[in-house]
C-alpha cells in the first residue's frame, strides 16, 4: 500500500488509515493541506481541487516533525493577577 514506486503512492484515504485510523480522516488531511500544516503531497492536476497523492518518506518526515519530547517541555508559570 505505501511502497516507494510512483504507482503505489497512496490516496488521502489510505494515508488517513496509515497515520491514525479514527483520529485521521481524508477530510482532516484536506484541512491540513489547505492550512499548510500537513505532510508534503503531489497534486496530480493543475486544478486546486484535483486529486493528490503522498510519498511515504514525506509521511514519515511529517510524523517525525510532530514528535514531542516530554523531557524537553517545560511548564510556563501563569502570570500573577494584578491586584489594582
C-alpha angles and dihedrals in degrees: 000000000000101000128149100249120097092242091061099051102133129238122239090263091056091045092051090055091046095049103043120333108218094008094058125051135175087251091054090049088053090052090049090051092050092050095043093243102109134083121288113275143181119241108211096205138029091251114106087224095045123125119284134204133193135220117226093231090056091051092049092047091050092050091048091051089057096054114121122210105209091199091058094052118091133196113248111210117232116245115260114253117257113248097206 
